[in-house]
């Protein structure tokens, strides 16, 4: 056991102090501290992620005292070691043998989530689906709140599953949940770029996604700025603002690598843009709940005979609730889908609130003065 640590000290002289800490904690039987050193200091070292050093560390060091370690910390180490197996089936077998031996719910789910992730890459989609369903049930039945590392791993596996199965809406929601439980600085730059670009495309092409504000406020989306995928960010911003002129400008300047996406989904994306324009139009009207068909047609750039279809589509998507007055050619708005607002939209709401406040004050003063006059007449 000590021979392994000595050999690694020679192999990685820059990390000799780390191996000394492992030796010292082991000799003093400080197993809680030993687990923390392994997870917090050993696993993040880039040099240890290649080759088979973590497999060797398990076989020659950790295996001797694994039952004395915190189960969740042990599982995190086992997953890192398993990733150094070159054969997928060998990796899954390694993880399954440990998952069968570890009963602690969080640690067990963490190991099984890694198995699910590997099954997805191996094309075993039905197995992965069964595993995800079992994992969701385990999370729901857990008597408390699981560690964020478990949630992060589960939702990472889920987003990859829905990417593989082509479900844009589920990919979108599970990606946002993954980001909720995962610090952005813990995600590699390459994965950040993949996730941000795929999230953007899912938001644009997802048939039920009509709220872009939450995505645009995610720190990870900033990675698209100045990259080859900045055009995705530009389209997201145009959709979020319901900005038809900007949308047309972007469509006309789209490069060939982008055109396939938009040509394939041209009709849908055009309709989606007009629904976002409708939402922005209704939002800007504030308390004015009656909207003329003519105003909708002009604002959304659709023919008068197409206005009702556009509004009915918005109703079916549950982004707007209201009633159509076909006789008078008006839409009566009862509700608009809540949105995450950008700074410009927040400023508009602030100004609107100031106006309403002024109007209320004026009404109160009018009632006060009218009341005095009324009482004076009665007296």
C-alpha positions in Angstrom: 0.0 0.0 0.0 2.7 2.4 1.0 4.7 1.2 -2.0 2.0 2.5 -4.3 2.2 6.0 -2.8 6.0 6.0 -3.0 5.9 5.0 -6.6 3.4 7.7 -7.5 5.5 10.3 -5.6 8.3 9.4 -8.0 6.0 9.4 -11.0 4.4 12.7 -10.2 6.9 14.7 -8.2 4.8 17.9 -8.6 2.2 16.2 -6.5 4.4 14.6 -3.9 2.8 16.7 -1.1 -0.6 15.3 -2.0 0.6 11.7 -1.8 2.2 12.5 1.6 -1.2 13.8 2.8 -2.8 10.5 1.8 -0.1 8.5 3.6 -0.4 10.6 6.7 -4.2 10.3 6.9 -4.1 6.6 6.2 -1.6 5.9 8.9 -3.6 7.9 11.4 -6.8 6.1 10.3 -8.5 9.4 9.5 -10.9 7.9 7.0 -13.3 10.9 6.7 -10.4 13.2 6.0 -8.9 10.6 3.6 -12.1 10.5 1.6 -12.2 14.3 1.4 -8.6 14.4 0.2 -9.3 11.8 -2.5 -12.5 13.6 -3.8 -11.5 17.2 -3.3 -7.8 17.1 -4.2 -6.9 13.9 -6.1 -9.8 13.7 -8.6 -9.5 17.3 -9.8 -5.8 16.8 -10.8 -5.7 16.8 -14.7 -2.6 14.5 -14.7 -4.5 11.7 -12.9 -7.4 11.6 -15.4 -5.4 9.9 -18.2 -3.9 6.5 -18.1 -4.9 4.0 -15.4 -3.6 5.7 -12.2 -7.0 5.8 -10.6 -7.6 2.1 -11.3 -4.2 1.4 -9.8 -5.0 3.6 -6.8 -8.2 1.6 -6.2 -6.6 -1.8 -6.6 -3.5 -1.1 -4.6 -4.7 1.5 -2.0 -8.4 2.4 -1.7 -9.6 -1.2 -1.9 -8.0 -2.0 1.4 -10.2 0.4 3.4 -13.1 1.2 1.1 -15.7 0.1 3.6 -14.5 2.7 6.1 -15.0 5.6 3.6 -18.1 7.7 3.2 -20.2 5.9 0.6 -20.8 9.0 -1.5 -17.2 9.9 -1.6 -16.2 6.3 -2.4 -18.7 6.3 -5.3 -17.3 9.5 -6.7 -13.9 8.0 -6.8 -15.1 4.7 -8.2 -16.8 6.6 -11.1 -13.6 8.4 -11.9 -11.6 5.1 -11.8 -14.3 3.4 -14.0 -13.9 6.0 -16.7 -10.3 4.8 -17.2 -11.5 1.4 -18.4 -11.2 1.4 -22.2 -14.0 -1.1 -22.8 -17.5 0.0 -22.1 -18.7 -3.4 -20.9 -15.7 -3.6 -18.6 -16.6 -0.2 -17.1 -20.2 -1.1 -16.6 -19.3 -4.3 -15.0 -16.9 -2.5 -12.6 -19.7 -0.1 -11.6 -22.4 -2.7 -11.3 -20.3 -4.8 -9.0 -19.9 -1.9 -6.6 -23.5 -0.7 -7.0 -24.7 -4.1 -5.8 -22.5 -3.9 -2.7 -23.3 -0.3 -1.7 -26.8 0.1 -0.2 -26.7 3.8 0.8 -29.3 5.4 -1.6 -27.3 8.4 -2.7 -24.1 6.5 -3.4 -26.0 3.7 -5.1 -28.0 6.1 -7.4 -24.8 8.0 -8.3 -23.1 4.8 -9.4 -26.2 3.7 -11.4 -26.5 7.1 -13.0 -23.0 6.6 -14.4 -24.0 3.2 -15.7 -27.0 4.9 -17.5 -24.7 7.5 -19.0 -22.5 4.8 -20.4 -25.5 2.8 -21.7 -26.6 5.9 -23.7 -23.2 6.2 -25.4 -23.3 2.4 -26.1 -26.7 2.8 -27.8 -28.6 0.8 -25.2 -31.4 3.3 -25.0 -34.1 1.1 -23.5 -31.9 0.1 -20.7 -31.0 3.7 -20.1 -34.7 4.7 -20.1 -35.5 2.0 -17.5 -32.5 3.2 -15.4 -33.7 6.9 -15.5 -37.2 6.0 -14.5 -35.8 4.0 -11.5 -33.5 6.8 -10.6 -36.3 9.4 -10.7 -38.4 7.2 -8.4 -35.4 6.8 -6.0 -35.0 10.6 -5.8 -38.7 11.1 -5.2 -38.8 8.5 -2.4 -35.6 9.7 -0.7 -36.4 11.0 2.8 -34.7 14.3 2.5 -32.7 16.3 0.0 -30.0 14.4 -1.9 -26.5 15.8 -2.3 -26.2 18.2 -5.3 -23.6 15.9 -6.9 -26.3 13.2 -7.2 -28.8 15.6 -8.8 -26.1 16.9 -11.1 -25.1 13.4 -12.3 -28.7 12.3 -12.8 -29.8 15.4 -14.9 -26.6 15.1 -16.9 -27.5 11.6 -17.8 -31.1 12.6 -18.5 -30.1 15.5 -20.9 -27.9 13.1 -22.9 -30.7 10.6 -23.1 -33.2 13.2 -24.4 -30.5 14.4 -26.9 -30.1 10.9 -28.1 -33.8 10.4 -28.5 -34.4 13.8 -30.1 -36.8 15.2 -27.5 -36.0 18.9 -27.6 -38.4 20.0 -24.8 -37.2 17.3 -22.3 -33.6 18.0 -23.3 -34.2 21.7 -22.6 -35.8 21.2 -19.2 -33.3 18.6 -18.0 -30.4 20.7 -19.1 -31.6 23.7 -17.0 -32.0 21.3 -14.0 -28.5 20.1 -14.6 -27.2 23.7 -14.5 -29.2 24.4 -11.4 -27.2 21.8 -9.5 -23.9 22.2 -11.3 -21.4 25.1 -10.9 -20.5 26.3 -14.4 -16.8 26.5 -13.5 -16.9 22.7 -12.8 -17.9 22.1 -16.5 -15.1 21.9 -19.1 -15.0 24.6 -21.7 -15.8 22.1 -24.5 -18.8 20.7 -22.6 -20.0 24.3 -21.9 -19.9 25.1 -25.6 -21.7 21.9 -26.5 -24.4 22.4 -23.9 -24.9 26.1 -24.6 -25.2 25.6 -28.4 -27.5 22.5 -28.1 -29.6 24.3 -25.5 -30.0 27.2 -27.8 -31.0 25.0 -30.7 -33.5 23.1 -28.5 -35.1 26.3 -27.4 -35.5 27.5 -31.0 -36.8 24.2 -32.5 -38.7 22.9 -29.4 -42.4 22.9 -30.3 -43.5 23.8 -26.7 -40.7 26.2 -25.7 -41.8 29.8 -25.8 -39.8 31.3 -22.9 -36.2 32.3 -23.7 -35.5 34.6 -20.8 -34.5 31.9 -18.4 -32.0 30.5 -20.8 -30.5 33.9 -21.7 -29.9 34.6 -18.0 -27.9 31.4 -17.6 -24.2 32.1 -17.2 -23.2 29.3 -19.5 -24.9 31.0 -22.5 -22.2 33.7 -22.5 -19.7 31.1 -23.8 -21.4 31.6 -27.2 -20.3 35.2 -27.5 -17.4 35.5 -30.0 -17.6 31.8 -30.9 -18.7 30.1 -34.2 -22.1 29.6 -32.5 -22.7 33.3 -31.7 -25.5 33.2 -34.3 -27.5 31.0 -32.0 -27.3 33.6 -29.3 -28.4 36.3 -31.7 -31.4 34.3 -32.8 -32.4 33.6 -29.1 -32.2 37.3 -28.3 -34.4 38.1 -31.4 -37.0 35.6 -30.4 -37.0 36.7 -26.7 -37.6 40.3 -27.8 -40.2 39.3 -30.5 -38.1 41.4 -32.9 -39.3 40.5 -36.4 -37.0 42.9 -38.2 -34.0 41.5 -36.4 -35.2 38.0 -37.2 -35.4 38.7 -40.9 -31.9 40.3 -40.8 -30.4 37.2 -39.2 -32.2 34.9 -41.6 -30.9 36.8 -44.6 -27.3 36.7 -43.3 -27.4 33.1 -42.1 -24.3 31.2 -43.4 -24.6 27.9 -45.1 -23.8 25.8 -42.0 -26.9 27.4 -40.4 -29.2 27.3 -43.3 -30.0 23.6 -43.1 -31.5 24.1 -39.6 -33.7 27.0 -40.7 -34.7 25.6 -44.1 -35.8 22.3 -42.5 -37.9 24.2 -39.9 -38.7 27.3 -41.9 -42.5 27.4 -41.5 -42.4 26.4 -37.8 -39.7 28.9 -36.9 -41.5 31.7 -38.7 -44.7 30.9 -36.9 -42.9 30.7 -33.6 -41.3 34.1 -34.2 -44.7 35.6 -34.8 -46.1 34.1 -31.6 -43.2 35.6 -29.7 -43.9 38.9 -31.4 -47.6 38.5 -30.3 -46.5 38.0 -26.7 -44.2 41.0 -26.8 -47.0 43.1 -28.4 -49.5 42.1 -25.6 -46.8 42.6 -22.9 -46.2 46.2 -24.0 -49.9 47.1 -24.0 -49.9 46.7 -20.2 -53.4 47.1 -18.8 -55.1 47.4 -22.2 -56.7 44.0 -22.5 -58.6 44.5 -25.7 -56.4 44.2 -28.8 -57.8 44.8 -32.3 -57.1 42.1 -34.9 -55.8 44.9 -37.1 -53.1 45.7 -34.5 -52.1 42.1 -34.2 -51.9 41.7 -38.0 -49.7 44.8 -38.3 -47.5 44.0 -35.4 -47.0 40.3 -36.2 -46.9 40.9 -40.0 -49.7 38.4 -40.9 -52.7 38.9 -43.1 -56.0 39.8 -41.4 -57.5 36.4 -42.3 -54.5 34.7 -40.6 -54.8 36.6 -37.3 -57.3 34.2 -35.7 -55.3 31.2 -36.6 -52.2 32.8 -35.0 -54.1 33.6 -31.8 -55.7 30.2 -31.6 -52.3 28.6 -32.0 -51.1 30.7 -29.0 -54.1 29.5 -27.1 -53.3 25.9 -27.9 -49.8 26.4 -26.7 -51.1 27.9 -23.4 -48.9 31.0 -23.8 -52.0 33.2 -24.0 -55.5 32.9 -22.5 -58.4 35.0 -23.6 -61.4 35.2 -25.9 -61.9 36.1 -29.5 -64.6 38.7 -30.4 -65.0 37.9 -34.0 -67.9 40.4 -34.4 -65.8 43.4 -33.3 -62.5 41.9 -34.5 -60.8 42.0 -31.1 -58.9 39.7 -28.8 -59.7 40.0 -25.1 -56.6 39.0 -23.1 -57.1 37.3 -19.7 -53.5 36.0 -19.1 -50.1 35.9 -20.7 -47.4 33.3 -20.0 -45.0 34.6 -17.2 -41.6 35.6 -18.5 -38.1 36.1 -17.3 -37.5 39.7 -18.3 -34.3 41.4 -19.6 -33.2 44.8 -18.4 -35.1 46.7 -21.1 -38.3 44.9 -20.4 -37.9 45.5 -16.6 -37.4 49.2 -17.3 -40.6 49.2 -19.3 -42.5 47.5 -16.5 -41.0 50.1 -14.0 -42.2 53.0 -16.1 -45.6 51.4 -16.4 -45.8 51.0 -12.6 -44.8 54.7 -12.2 -47.6 55.7 -14.6 -50.2 53.5 -12.8 -49.0 55.0 -9.5 -49.5 58.5 -10.8 -53.0 57.7 -12.1 -54.0 56.1 -8.8 -52.8 59.2 -6.9 -54.7 61.4 -9.2 -57.9 59.3 -8.8 -57.5 59.3 -5.0 -57.1 63.1 -5.0 -60.2 63.4 -7.3 -62.3 61.2 -5.0 -61.1 63.2 -1.9 -62.0 66.5 -3.4 -65.3 65.2 -4.8 -66.1 63.7 -1.3 -65.7 67.1 0.4 -68.0 68.7 -2.2 -70.6 66.0 -1.7 -70.6 66.3 2.1 -70.8 70.1 1.8 -74.0 69.9 -0.3 -75.5 67.3 2.1 -74.8 69.6 5.1 
